[in-house]
Amino acid sequence: MAIFNLPMHLFLSWPINRELISHVTHGMVVQSCSPMQISEFEVQRWQQEVASDNEQIRQIALDEIGWMIKRFGVFGWDSLLIHPNPKTRNNGVSKHAQFYVSQMLEFIAANHEKPLTIQQIAEYVELNSNYAMGLFQRVMQLTIKQYITAMRINHARALLSESDKSILEVALTAGFSSSSRFYDTFSKFVGITPLKYRKKSREKLSF
C-alpha cells in the first residue's frame, strides 16, 4: 500500500473521468474494479521519484500517476462505504461546511462550461458571497476561481486528447470566453500550449 499526497489543483488538471473527480472531491473512498493495473514495483518507484530533488524525474512520476488514474476511471471503480466521525472530518471541517461545499461542487460541475460568478454560486447555496468563498477555501484548500479554472482546464485537456475540435471550439466548450484567454490560462496551468499538449497526448496514445 502507498499514500501519495497530491495538490488538489494538480489532480483537477488531469484528463480524468468527471464522475471520478466528483467522487473524490466529495470525500468518497473509491476502489478500482481492476486491481492489477499497476505493480508493487511501480508504486515503490513512484514513491521515491515523487520525492526526488530532480524536477524532471518528479514530473515524469506525476505524469505516470496521472495516466494511471485516468486508466482507473476508464476501467471503473466501486465506492467504498466509510463511517466518518458524525461531527467532523479529520481535518476539522464540520459537516455543515462539507454540506455547503458539496452543493457548490455539484453546481460548478454542472455549469463550469458557462460564465460563472461567485455571486451565482453563493446564491445557489443561499449563502453570503464572502462566507461561501471562505467556506469553500477552508474545505478545498483552493479558491472557487482556482477550482473552476482547474475544472475547465481538465475538460479542455480531455477535448484536446480525444476530439478533433479546433482550439477555439475547445476553449468555448470548456468555458473560456476567448481562444487568447484559453491559450494564456492553459499555458500557465499546464506548462505548454494547447497545440503542443494535443501533439504530446496523441504521441503517447499512439506509442
Backbone as ProteinMPNN parsed JSONL, in Angstrom:
{"seq_chain_A": "MAIFNLPMHLFLSWPINRELISHVTHGMVVQSCSPMQISEFEVQRWQQEVASDNEQIRQIALDEIGWMIKRFGVFGWDSLLIHPNPKTRNNGVSKHAQFYVSQMLEFIAANHEKPLTIQQIAEYVELNSNYAMGLFQRVMQLTIKQYITAMRINHARALLSESDKSILEVALTAGFSSSSRFYDTFSKFVGITPLKYRKKSREKLSF", "coords_chain_A": {"N_chain_A": [[0.846, -1.189, 0.0], [0.423, 2.289, -0.722], [0.731, 5.8, -0.063], [0.019, 8.814, -1.594], [0.478, 12.214, -1.5], [-1.125, 14.561, -3.204], [-1.359, 17.763, -4.752], [-4.503, 19.466, -4.854], [-5.083, 21.094, -7.084], [-3.457, 19.978, -9.015], [-4.444, 17.363, -9.309], [-6.982, 18.02, -10.313], [-6.287, 19.051, -12.74], [-5.745, 16.984, -14.427], [-6.722, 14.863, -17.199], [-9.276, 13.364, -16.376], [-11.949, 11.027, -15.743], [-15.026, 12.614, -15.204], [-16.965, 11.927, -13.307], [-15.519, 10.402, -11.532], [-13.788, 12.378, -10.533], [-15.686, 13.95, -9.225], [-16.541, 12.157, -7.224], [-14.183, 11.899, -5.696], [-13.607, 14.574, -4.93], [-15.77, 14.994, -3.345], [-15.124, 13.68, -1.124], [-15.287, 10.899, -1.069], [-14.316, 7.429, -0.792], [-12.722, 5.399, -3.109], [-12.404, 2.348, -5.007], [-10.525, 0.491, -7.31], [-11.915, -1.422, -9.999], [-10.301, -3.078, -11.308], [-7.809, -4.373, -10.002], [-5.217, -5.133, -10.728], [-3.845, -3.268, -12.199], [-1.469, -1.853, -11.768], [1.898, -2.527, -10.667], [3.549, -3.62, -7.632], [6.159, -2.831, -7.704], [6.101, -0.552, -9.383], [4.62, 1.222, -7.805], [6.32, 1.57, -5.592], [8.483, 2.747, -6.909], [7.326, 5.148, -7.812], [6.807, 6.377, -5.337], [9.398, 6.978, -4.486], [10.319, 8.603, -6.591], [8.534, 10.759, -6.699], [9.323, 12.158, -4.518], [11.779, 13.016, -5.282], [14.644, 15.188, -5.804], [15.165, 15.943, -8.302], [13.69, 17.706, -10.79], [12.743, 16.876, -13.327], [12.56, 14.072, -13.104], [10.692, 13.912, -11.045], [8.478, 15.084, -12.33], [7.988, 13.282, -14.405], [7.17, 11.052, -12.914], [4.807, 12.077, -11.768], [3.309, 12.494, -14.091], [2.998, 9.847, -14.914], [1.482, 8.828, -12.788], [-0.793, 10.357, -13.151], [-1.768, 9.345, -15.631], [-2.222, 6.746, -14.823], [-4.353, 7.114, -13.048], [-6.232, 8.06, -14.834], [-6.623, 5.736, -16.346], [-7.707, 4.215, -14.318], [-10.186, 5.505, -14.095], [-11.303, 4.792, -16.557], [-11.455, 1.966, -16.54], [-13.146, 1.553, -14.458], [-14.653, 1.781, -11.137], [-15.399, 1.147, -7.666], [-17.382, 2.543, -5.086], [-16.427, 2.796, -1.754], [-17.93, 2.093, 1.352], [-17.751, 4.232, 4.025], [-17.334, 5.273, 7.439], [-17.365, 8.132, 8.685], [-16.47, 10.376, 11.407], [-19.313, 11.67, 12.998], [-19.442, 14.378, 13.575], [-17.187, 15.857, 12.688], [-14.626, 15.925, 10.107], [-11.334, 14.457, 9.696], [-9.718, 16.667, 9.164], [-10.826, 18.658, 10.605], [-12.963, 20.013, 9.519], [-16.316, 20.942, 9.566], [-19.452, 19.097, 9.324], [-21.424, 20.738, 8.466], [-20.023, 22.626, 6.896], [-19.017, 20.876, 4.948], [-21.397, 20.054, 3.724], [-22.39, 22.413, 2.44], [-20.249, 23.026, 0.738], [-20.205, 20.727, -0.812], [-22.599, 21.082, -2.208], [-21.912, 23.355, -3.672], [-19.836, 22.333, -5.252], [-21.248, 20.52, -6.852], [-22.884, 22.278, -8.278], [-20.967, 23.801, -9.66], [-19.74, 21.771, -11.187], [-21.824, 21.15, -12.903], [-22.076, 23.453, -14.33], [-19.661, 24.561, -15.173], [-18.783, 25.066, -17.748], [-20.021, 27.303, -18.538], [-20.357, 30.944, -18.269], [-19.46, 31.868, -15.036], [-20.068, 33.193, -11.802], [-18.981, 34.206, -8.511], [-21.079, 35.154, -7.043], [-23.327, 33.913, -8.225], [-22.866, 31.247, -7.523], [-22.878, 31.415, -4.729], [-25.505, 32.296, -4.325], [-26.886, 30.061, -5.187], [-26.472, 28.226, -3.134], [-27.526, 29.651, -1.15], [-26.047, 31.442, 0.49], [-24.031, 34.085, 1.916], [-21.784, 35.817, -0.238], [-19.022, 36.283, 0.509], [-18.832, 34.643, 2.743], [-19.369, 32.149, 1.602], [-17.159, 31.902, -0.118], [-15.03, 31.781, 1.738], [-15.69, 29.469, 3.161], [-15.541, 27.507, 1.148], [-12.825, 27.655, 0.429], [-11.598, 26.875, 2.811], [-12.361, 24.205, 3.057], [-11.621, 23.015, 0.572], [-9.043, 23.868, 0.131], [-8.255, 25.605, -1.865], [-9.185, 28.403, -3.924], [-12.534, 29.339, -5.064], [-12.455, 30.317, -7.678], [-9.993, 29.294, -8.566], [-10.608, 26.596, -8.503], [-12.692, 26.406, -10.42], [-11.279, 27.157, -12.71], [-9.465, 25.03, -12.814], [-11.228, 22.892, -13.285], [-12.145, 23.598, -15.838], [-9.775, 23.54, -17.314], [-9.172, 20.841, -17.056], [-11.339, 19.731, -18.495], [-10.761, 20.813, -21.0], [-8.289, 19.566, -21.567], [-9.082, 16.922, -21.869], [-10.694, 17.187, -24.15], [-8.814, 18.075, -26.028], [-7.2, 15.839, -26.198], [-8.933, 13.795, -27.004], [-10.692, 14.599, -29.01], [-11.389, 16.151, -32.248], [-11.831, 18.803, -32.271], [-11.422, 22.297, -33.006], [-9.0, 24.642, -31.65], [-10.307, 26.961, -30.785], [-12.934, 26.003, -30.568], [-12.565, 24.101, -28.545], [-11.803, 25.803, -26.461], [-14.159, 27.394, -26.077], [-16.063, 25.398, -25.555], [-15.114, 24.358, -23.169], [-15.536, 26.456, -21.491], [-14.148, 28.879, -21.593], [-13.824, 32.346, -22.42], [-12.583, 33.271, -24.701], [-10.225, 32.38, -27.313], [-7.662, 33.408, -26.943], [-7.518, 33.991, -24.205], [-7.837, 31.424, -23.268], [-5.497, 30.177, -24.294], [-3.506, 31.565, -22.822], [-4.193, 30.923, -20.134], [-4.2, 28.102, -20.153], [-1.534, 27.527, -20.924], [-0.143, 28.622, -18.764], [-1.109, 27.077, -16.676], [-0.693, 24.353, -17.4], [1.816, 24.311, -18.538], [2.622, 24.067, -21.159], [1.622, 24.918, -24.542], [-1.803, 24.665, -25.808], [-1.795, 23.398, -28.365], [0.678, 22.051, -28.401], [0.231, 20.349, -26.275], [-1.847, 18.756, -27.261], [-0.49, 17.455, -29.34], [1.507, 16.03, -27.9], [-0.091, 14.374, -26.246], [-1.352, 12.747, -28.104], [0.794, 11.479, -29.235], [1.566, 9.874, -27.091], [-0.649, 8.215, -26.916], [-0.471, 6.822, -29.287], [1.803, 5.469, -29.007]], "CA_chain_A": [[0.0, 0.0, 0.0], [1.191, 3.525, -0.776], [-0.054, 7.026, 0.046], [0.607, 9.94, -2.298], [-0.177, 13.49, -1.242], [-1.094, 15.339, -4.436], [-2.115, 19.017, -4.664], [-5.817, 19.386, -5.48], [-5.065, 21.707, -8.413], [-2.807, 19.042, -9.919], [-5.425, 16.31, -9.557], [-8.053, 18.556, -11.143], [-5.785, 19.411, -14.074], [-5.572, 15.781, -15.241], [-7.902, 14.497, -18.004], [-9.848, 12.219, -15.662], [-13.397, 10.869, -15.747], [-15.62, 13.642, -14.354], [-17.673, 11.318, -12.178], [-14.483, 10.031, -10.569], [-13.381, 13.628, -9.889], [-16.765, 14.33, -8.31], [-16.496, 11.252, -6.074], [-13.007, 12.205, -4.88], [-13.741, 15.914, -4.334], [-16.82, 14.942, -2.332], [-14.604, 12.967, 0.036], [-15.585, 9.472, -1.086], [-13.202, 6.498, -0.999], [-13.039, 4.551, -4.255], [-11.518, 1.203, -5.219], [-10.52, 0.073, -8.708], [-12.507, -2.721, -10.345], [-9.234, -3.855, -11.927], [-6.717, -4.141, -9.06], [-3.895, -5.498, -11.238], [-3.419, -2.265, -13.17], [-0.081, -1.469, -11.522], [2.636, -3.481, -9.851], [4.133, -3.101, -6.392], [7.405, -2.175, -8.088], [5.775, 0.788, -9.883], [4.198, 2.04, -6.67], [7.527, 1.907, -4.829], [9.279, 3.689, -7.709], [6.647, 6.454, -7.77], [7.029, 6.974, -4.018], [10.758, 7.516, -4.464], [10.514, 9.636, -7.604], [7.745, 11.944, -6.348], [10.107, 12.871, -3.502], [13.103, 13.308, -5.847], [15.044, 16.586, -5.971], [15.264, 16.176, -9.748], [12.381, 18.152, -11.269], [12.317, 16.064, -14.466], [12.162, 12.755, -12.591], [9.438, 14.116, -10.299], [7.403, 15.352, -13.289], [7.685, 12.016, -15.095], [6.393, 10.237, -11.972], [3.473, 12.666, -11.666], [2.623, 12.207, -15.354], [2.622, 8.425, -14.898], [0.385, 8.688, -11.827], [-1.967, 10.93, -13.805], [-2.288, 8.39, -16.628], [-2.747, 5.6, -14.081], [-5.667, 7.487, -12.528], [-7.142, 8.092, -15.991], [-6.938, 4.328, -16.608], [-8.595, 3.878, -13.208], [-11.505, 5.99, -14.461], [-11.805, 4.069, -17.733], [-11.75, 0.578, -16.191], [-14.23, 1.545, -13.492], [-14.336, 1.749, -9.72], [-16.505, 0.988, -6.72], [-17.314, 3.417, -3.916], [-16.389, 2.043, -0.507], [-18.678, 2.717, 2.432], [-16.914, 4.6, 5.171], [-18.139, 5.818, 8.528], [-16.607, 9.211, 9.304], [-16.977, 10.97, 12.629], [-20.515, 12.4, 12.638], [-19.34, 15.821, 13.797], [-16.152, 16.481, 11.873], [-13.664, 15.075, 9.435], [-10.02, 14.522, 10.324], [-9.111, 17.978, 9.003], [-11.523, 19.612, 11.442], [-14.029, 20.685, 8.783], [-17.605, 20.471, 10.051], [-20.391, 18.549, 8.349], [-22.112, 21.923, 7.94], [-19.191, 23.14, 5.803], [-18.987, 19.859, 3.897], [-22.675, 20.061, 3.015], [-22.47, 23.559, 1.536], [-19.226, 22.897, -0.307], [-20.692, 19.667, -1.704], [-23.588, 21.705, -3.084], [-21.188, 24.244, -4.591], [-19.12, 21.483, -6.194], [-22.22, 19.993, -7.808], [-23.303, 23.386, -9.139], [-19.837, 24.125, -10.549], [-19.572, 20.662, -12.13], [-22.903, 21.205, -13.896], [-22.106, 24.739, -15.047], [-18.331, 25.153, -15.333], [-18.529, 25.462, -19.138], [-20.733, 28.568, -18.746], [-19.825, 32.031, -17.43], [-19.845, 31.641, -13.644], [-19.598, 34.185, -10.842], [-19.072, 33.812, -7.106], [-22.425, 35.51, -6.619], [-24.24, 32.862, -8.679], [-22.621, 30.042, -6.721], [-23.342, 31.699, -3.374], [-26.968, 32.345, -4.36], [-27.377, 28.689, -5.341], [-26.47, 27.559, -1.817], [-28.188, 30.593, -0.243], [-25.08, 31.962, 1.449], [-23.34, 35.325, 1.579], [-20.658, 35.535, -1.149], [-17.754, 36.195, 1.235], [-18.877, 33.447, 3.598], [-19.264, 30.988, 0.709], [-15.767, 31.819, -0.577], [-14.198, 31.336, 2.846], [-16.05, 28.077, 3.439], [-15.015, 26.685, 0.056], [-11.359, 27.614, 0.501], [-11.21, 26.12, 4.001], [-12.579, 22.783, 2.802], [-10.935, 22.541, -0.63], [-7.657, 24.341, 0.126], [-8.046, 26.463, -3.025], [-10.322, 29.301, -4.066], [-13.555, 28.928, -6.021], [-11.961, 30.641, -9.026], [-8.959, 28.317, -8.908], [-11.279, 25.314, -8.748], [-13.384, 26.5, -11.711], [-10.246, 27.131, -13.749], [-8.948, 23.66, -12.885], [-12.257, 22.086, -13.947], [-12.155, 23.951, -17.258], [-8.54, 23.022, -17.908], [-9.356, 19.395, -17.123], [-12.25, 19.489, -19.618], [-10.03, 21.141, -22.225], [-7.278, 18.537, -21.814], [-9.78, 15.753, -22.407], [-11.119, 17.507, -25.514], [-7.619, 18.131, -26.876], [-6.696, 14.479, -26.372], [-9.897, 12.823, -27.51], [-11.553, 15.11, -30.07], [-10.737, 16.902, -33.319], [-12.315, 20.181, -32.221], [-10.405, 23.334, -33.138], [-8.624, 25.235, -30.37], [-11.388, 27.869, -30.394], [-14.068, 25.171, -30.129], [-12.192, 23.538, -27.247], [-11.856, 26.9, -25.494], [-15.543, 27.772, -25.802], [-16.752, 24.245, -24.955], [-14.632, 24.198, -21.798], [-15.994, 27.569, -20.667], [-13.323, 30.076, -21.71], [-14.519, 33.36, -23.209], [-11.872, 33.516, -25.963], [-9.084, 31.488, -27.524], [-6.453, 34.025, -26.389], [-7.533, 33.767, -22.759], [-7.619, 29.992, -23.093], [-4.077, 29.932, -24.527], [-2.734, 32.092, -21.69], [-4.503, 30.16, -18.923], [-3.755, 26.719, -20.341], [-0.069, 27.503, -20.922], [0.307, 28.901, -17.401], [-1.541, 25.986, -15.795], [-0.147, 23.058, -17.821], [3.24, 24.465, -18.83], [2.807, 24.051, -22.607], [0.459, 25.436, -25.248], [-2.791, 23.637, -26.149], [-1.386, 22.643, -29.553], [1.747, 21.135, -28.005], [-0.37, 19.331, -25.42], [-2.563, 17.825, -28.151], [0.509, 16.659, -30.046], [2.133, 15.114, -26.953], [-1.054, 13.379, -25.776], [-1.605, 11.803, -29.183], [2.01, 10.675, -29.372], [1.504, 8.869, -26.029], [-1.702, 7.252, -27.24], [-0.085, 6.017, -30.423], [3.042, 4.756, -28.674]], "C_chain_A": [[0.878, 1.234, 0.0], [0.244, 4.712, -0.67], [0.698, 8.135, -0.659], [-0.198, 11.191, -1.951], [-0.019, 14.37, -2.479], [-1.883, 16.63, -4.257], [-3.442, 18.896, -5.417], [-5.799, 19.959, -6.898], [-4.412, 20.792, -9.446], [-3.774, 17.927, -10.299], [-6.511, 16.793, -10.519], [-7.599, 18.891, -12.554], [-5.646, 18.2, -14.991], [-6.849, 15.444, -16.007], [-8.557, 13.229, -17.476], [-11.367, 12.22, -15.808], [-14.038, 11.831, -14.742], [-16.346, 13.072, -13.137], [-16.683, 10.901, -11.096], [-13.998, 11.266, -9.812], [-14.412, 14.043, -8.847], [-16.74, 13.467, -7.051], [-15.352, 11.651, -5.128], [-13.157, 13.556, -4.186], [-14.871, 15.981, -3.308], [-16.404, 14.08, -1.139], [-14.866, 11.477, 0.065], [-14.314, 8.653, -1.303], [-13.606, 5.552, -2.13], [-11.979, 3.463, -4.416], [-11.646, 0.733, -6.657], [-11.18, -1.289, -8.887], [-11.465, -3.639, -10.981], [-7.964, -3.662, -11.105], [-5.328, -4.451, -9.593], [-3.355, -4.49, -12.254], [-1.96, -1.846, -12.993], [0.574, -2.484, -10.599], [3.167, -2.799, -8.594], [5.424, -2.344, -6.692], [7.147, -0.742, -8.55], [5.406, 1.73, -8.74], [5.407, 2.492, -5.853], [8.383, 2.923, -5.572], [8.66, 5.086, -7.68], [6.869, 7.147, -6.433], [8.4, 7.642, -3.943], [10.892, 8.717, -5.397], [9.718, 10.907, -7.323], [8.496, 12.798, -5.327], [11.489, 13.29, -4.006], [13.374, 14.816, -5.934], [15.154, 16.96, -7.444], [13.869, 16.492, -10.3], [11.857, 17.28, -12.407], [11.826, 14.685, -14.027], [10.826, 12.864, -11.864], [8.256, 14.319, -11.257], [6.999, 14.096, -14.054], [6.814, 11.126, -14.202], [4.963, 10.762, -11.862], [2.655, 12.416, -12.932], [2.134, 10.756, -15.375], [1.46, 8.178, -13.933], [-0.909, 9.229, -12.435], [-2.589, 9.988, -14.821], [-2.831, 7.137, -15.953], [-4.153, 5.905, -13.557], [-6.678, 7.598, -13.671], [-7.562, 6.67, -16.36], [-7.93, 3.815, -15.556], [-10.032, 4.282, -13.55], [-12.128, 5.231, -15.614], [-12.243, 2.65, -17.362], [-12.845, 0.449, -15.138], [-13.765, 1.41, -12.057], [-15.614, 1.519, -8.914], [-16.302, 1.969, -5.58], [-17.353, 2.551, -2.67], [-17.152, 2.803, 0.56], [-17.723, 3.012, 3.578], [-17.806, 5.247, 6.213], [-17.345, 6.911, 9.235], [-17.226, 9.657, 10.622], [-18.189, 11.821, 12.298], [-20.405, 13.908, 12.808], [-18.349, 16.48, 12.867], [-15.355, 15.438, 11.136], [-12.328, 15.237, 10.134], [-9.39, 15.899, 10.204], [-9.858, 19.046, 9.787], [-12.64, 20.357, 10.744], [-15.371, 20.098, 9.2], [-18.466, 19.894, 8.939], [-21.209, 19.665, 7.716], [-21.345, 22.473, 6.737], [-19.157, 22.162, 4.64], [-20.259, 19.884, 3.06], [-22.725, 21.201, 1.999], [-21.45, 23.468, 0.404], [-19.618, 21.807, -1.296], [-21.701, 20.231, -2.698], [-22.921, 22.621, -4.11], [-20.45, 23.443, -5.661], [-20.061, 20.941, -7.275], [-22.663, 21.073, -8.789], [-22.203, 23.746, -10.135], [-19.644, 23.039, -11.596], [-20.607, 20.721, -13.246], [-22.849, 22.448, -14.77], [-20.742, 25.331, -15.381], [-18.024, 25.594, -16.76], [-19.254, 26.763, -19.494], [-20.052, 29.68, -17.951], [-20.351, 31.862, -16.004], [-19.283, 32.738, -12.754], [-19.743, 33.628, -9.43], [-20.495, 34.054, -6.607], [-23.433, 34.426, -7.001], [-24.108, 31.609, -7.812], [-23.14, 30.235, -5.303], [-24.873, 31.719, -3.316], [-27.562, 30.941, -4.464], [-27.468, 27.975, -4.0], [-27.041, 28.471, -0.729], [-27.267, 31.047, 0.893], [-24.569, 33.314, 0.983], [-22.098, 35.002, 0.75], [-19.335, 35.358, -0.4], [-17.698, 34.96, 2.127], [-18.704, 32.184, 2.76], [-17.827, 30.796, 0.233], [-14.856, 31.278, 0.52], [-14.427, 29.875, 3.184], [-15.417, 27.145, 2.417], [-13.499, 26.544, 0.184], [-10.885, 26.803, 1.703], [-11.331, 24.616, 3.768], [-11.685, 22.263, 1.676], [-9.459, 22.936, -0.708], [-7.288, 25.043, -1.184], [-9.306, 27.288, -3.202], [-11.33, 28.757, -5.075], [-13.065, 29.18, -7.446], [-10.888, 29.65, -9.47], [-9.59, 26.967, -9.249], [-11.98, 25.321, -10.102], [-12.382, 26.436, -12.855], [-9.699, 25.722, -13.929], [-9.938, 22.742, -13.588], [-12.256, 22.34, -15.449], [-10.911, 23.431, -17.97], [-8.628, 21.507, -18.059], [-10.242, 19.008, -18.305], [-11.524, 19.712, -20.939], [-8.99, 20.073, -22.562], [-7.918, 17.286, -22.4], [-10.192, 15.986, -23.849], [-9.93, 17.531, -26.478], [-7.101, 16.727, -27.181], [-7.632, 13.603, -27.193], [-10.824, 13.329, -28.61], [-10.739, 15.845, -31.124], [-11.232, 18.343, -33.361], [-11.154, 21.157, -32.387], [-10.097, 23.907, -31.756], [-9.713, 26.186, -29.88], [-12.587, 27.084, -29.885], [-13.795, 24.56, -28.755], [-12.328, 24.605, -26.164], [-13.284, 27.226, -25.091], [-16.314, 26.639, -25.126], [-16.371, 24.072, -23.492], [-15.003, 25.376, -20.895], [-15.141, 28.819, -20.699], [-13.979, 31.056, -22.683], [-13.851, 33.647, -24.555], [-10.699, 32.557, -26.083], [-7.809, 32.073, -26.915], [-6.378, 33.822, -24.876], [-7.284, 32.296, -22.451], [-6.143, 29.651, -23.244], [-3.253, 30.352, -23.31], [-2.931, 31.24, -20.44], [-3.978, 28.736, -19.016], [-2.232, 26.632, -20.245], [0.479, 27.722, -19.515], [0.04, 27.71, -16.491], [-0.81, 24.685, -16.104], [1.348, 23.129, -18.125], [3.586, 24.419, -20.304], [1.533, 24.576, -23.265], [-0.54, 24.312, -25.537], [-2.385, 22.782, -27.342], [-0.298, 21.629, -29.214], [1.195, 20.016, -27.134], [-1.097, 18.292, -26.273], [-1.576, 16.903, -28.855], [1.129, 15.619, -29.12], [1.176, 14.012, -26.508], [-1.335, 12.34, -26.851], [-0.386, 10.95, -29.475], [2.014, 9.567, -28.341], [0.504, 7.784, -26.356], [-1.306, 6.311, -28.367], [1.176, 5.2, -30.163], [2.777, 3.283, -28.385]], "O_chain_A": [[1.938, 1.255, 0.626], [-0.899, 4.65, -1.124], [1.87, 8.381, -0.37], [-1.42, 11.21, -2.097], [1.071, 14.863, -2.77], [-2.966, 16.609, -3.673], [-3.499, 18.295, -6.489], [-6.412, 19.399, -7.807], [-4.774, 20.827, -10.622], [-3.906, 17.588, -11.475], [-6.912, 16.066, -11.427], [-8.421, 19.004, -13.464], [-5.452, 18.356, -16.196], [-7.946, 15.711, -15.519], [-8.411, 12.154, -18.058], [-11.989, 13.269, -15.973], [-13.649, 11.867, -13.575], [-16.337, 13.675, -12.064], [-16.96, 11.025, -9.903], [-13.816, 11.218, -8.595], [-14.064, 14.436, -7.734], [-16.897, 13.977, -5.941], [-15.539, 11.728, -3.914], [-12.871, 13.678, -2.995], [-14.928, 16.908, -2.5], [-17.214, 13.784, -0.26], [-14.692, 10.841, 1.104], [-13.358, 9.123, -1.92], [-14.694, 4.977, -2.111], [-10.825, 3.628, -4.021], [-12.757, 0.591, -7.167], [-11.032, -2.185, -8.057], [-11.711, -4.83, -11.172], [-7.115, -2.854, -11.483], [-4.34, -4.066, -8.966], [-2.502, -4.829, -13.074], [-1.289, -1.519, -13.972], [-0.095, -3.2, -9.855], [3.224, -1.572, -8.507], [5.748, -1.355, -6.034], [7.87, 0.178, -8.167], [5.825, 2.887, -8.713], [5.503, 3.657, -5.47], [8.94, 3.841, -4.97], [9.368, 6.084, -7.54], [7.094, 8.356, -6.386], [8.537, 8.739, -3.4], [11.502, 9.724, -5.04], [10.159, 12.006, -7.661], [8.322, 14.016, -5.28], [12.281, 13.853, -3.25], [12.454, 15.614, -6.115], [15.228, 18.138, -7.794], [12.979, 15.642, -10.277], [10.666, 16.974, -12.455], [10.809, 14.192, -14.514], [9.941, 12.026, -12.037], [7.168, 13.792, -11.027], [5.818, 13.873, -14.319], [5.846, 10.524, -14.666], [4.013, 9.979, -11.863], [1.454, 12.158, -12.859], [1.012, 10.47, -15.795], [0.556, 7.4, -14.237], [-1.98, 8.648, -12.262], [-3.811, 9.847, -14.867], [-3.784, 6.53, -16.441], [-5.038, 5.052, -13.617], [-7.851, 7.267, -13.495], [-8.733, 6.427, -16.655], [-8.865, 3.078, -15.87], [-10.972, 3.518, -13.332], [-13.344, 5.043, -15.653], [-13.287, 2.185, -17.82], [-13.405, -0.629, -14.945], [-12.641, 0.985, -11.787], [-16.731, 1.673, -9.407], [-15.171, 2.201, -5.153], [-18.209, 1.675, -2.54], [-17.033, 4.024, 0.662], [-16.985, 2.138, 4.034], [-18.903, 5.712, 5.904], [-16.72, 6.656, 10.264], [-18.381, 9.343, 10.91], [-18.109, 12.64, 11.383], [-21.206, 14.646, 12.235], [-18.627, 17.544, 12.313], [-15.382, 14.251, 11.462], [-12.191, 16.049, 11.049], [-8.594, 16.276, 11.065], [-9.553, 20.231, 9.649], [-13.22, 21.267, 11.337], [-15.543, 18.879, 9.186], [-18.24, 20.166, 7.76], [-21.637, 19.554, 6.567], [-21.932, 22.753, 5.692], [-19.255, 22.565, 3.481], [-20.21, 19.752, 1.837], [-23.062, 20.985, 0.835], [-21.752, 23.793, -0.744], [-19.386, 21.951, -2.496], [-21.666, 19.902, -3.883], [-23.32, 22.655, -5.274], [-20.438, 23.823, -6.831], [-19.715, 20.908, -8.456], [-22.8, 20.817, -9.985], [-22.475, 23.968, -11.315], [-19.41, 23.341, -12.766], [-20.313, 20.386, -14.393], [-23.489, 22.505, -15.819], [-20.661, 26.477, -15.824], [-17.118, 26.399, -16.979], [-19.122, 27.267, -20.609], [-19.256, 29.398, -17.056], [-21.557, 31.728, -15.797], [-18.142, 33.163, -12.936], [-20.52, 32.706, -9.185], [-21.042, 33.256, -5.845], [-24.293, 34.063, -6.198], [-25.102, 30.996, -7.422], [-23.765, 29.339, -4.736], [-25.464, 31.214, -2.362], [-28.618, 30.667, -3.894], [-28.407, 27.22, -3.748], [-27.044, 28.121, 0.451], [-27.636, 31.042, 2.068], [-24.66, 33.65, -0.197], [-21.427, 34.005, 1.016], [-18.608, 34.394, -0.643], [-16.658, 34.314, 2.252], [-17.987, 31.263, 3.15], [-17.33, 29.671, 0.184], [-14.01, 30.419, 0.266], [-13.484, 29.133, 3.459], [-14.83, 26.123, 2.771], [-12.958, 25.445, 0.062], [-9.87, 26.113, 1.618], [-10.493, 23.845, 4.234], [-11.068, 21.206, 1.802], [-8.714, 22.395, -1.525], [-6.116, 25.065, -1.561], [-10.37, 26.927, -2.699], [-11.03, 27.84, -5.839], [-13.246, 28.334, -8.321], [-10.879, 29.218, -10.623], [-9.151, 26.283, -10.174], [-11.878, 24.352, -10.855], [-12.607, 25.747, -13.85], [-9.493, 25.268, -15.055], [-9.539, 21.905, -14.398], [-12.354, 21.402, -16.242], [-10.991, 22.942, -19.097], [-8.206, 20.955, -19.075], [-9.932, 18.065, -19.034], [-11.646, 18.919, -21.874], [-8.83, 19.716, -23.73], [-7.371, 16.665, -23.312], [-10.06, 15.092, -24.685], [-10.034, 17.059, -27.61], [-6.623, 16.458, -28.283], [-7.183, 12.771, -27.981], [-11.661, 12.572, -29.099], [-9.557, 16.128, -30.928], [-11.073, 19.027, -34.372], [-10.034, 20.876, -31.958], [-10.845, 23.683, -30.805], [-10.014, 26.216, -28.686], [-13.192, 27.457, -28.88], [-14.683, 24.507, -27.905], [-12.887, 24.358, -25.095], [-13.591, 27.323, -23.903], [-17.123, 26.883, -24.231], [-17.202, 23.686, -22.67], [-14.812, 25.313, -19.68], [-15.375, 29.739, -19.915], [-14.614, 30.643, -23.653], [-14.483, 34.206, -25.452], [-10.235, 31.994, -25.091], [-6.962, 31.326, -26.424], [-5.316, 33.521, -24.332], [-6.599, 31.965, -21.483], [-5.589, 28.921, -22.422], [-2.411, 29.595, -22.827], [-1.966, 30.878, -19.767], [-3.381, 28.224, -18.069], [-1.702, 25.758, -19.559], [1.454, 27.082, -19.119], [0.862, 27.373, -15.639], [-0.359, 23.99, -15.193], [2.063, 22.137, -17.988], [4.724, 24.702, -20.676], [0.488, 24.666, -22.621], [-0.172, 23.138, -25.515], [-2.605, 21.571, -27.337], [-0.338, 20.489, -29.677], [1.634, 18.87, -27.236], [-0.975, 17.09, -26.033], [-1.811, 15.698, -28.953], [1.267, 14.456, -29.499], [1.571, 12.851, -26.401], [-1.536, 11.168, -26.535], [-0.523, 9.811, -29.92], [2.41, 8.441, -28.644], [0.745, 6.6, -26.121], [-1.738, 5.159, -28.412], [1.571, 4.36, -30.971], [3.708, 2.535, -28.088]]}, "name": "protein", "num_of_chains": 1, "seq": "MAIFNLPMHLFLSWPINRELISHVTHGMVVQSCSPMQISEFEVQRWQQEVASDNEQIRQIALDEIGWMIKRFGVFGWDSLLIHPNPKTRNNGVSKHAQFYVSQMLEFIAANHEKPLTIQQIAEYVELNSNYAMGLFQRVMQLTIKQYITAMRINHARALLSESDKSILEVALTAGFSSSSRFYDTFSKFVGITPLKYRKKSREKLSF"}
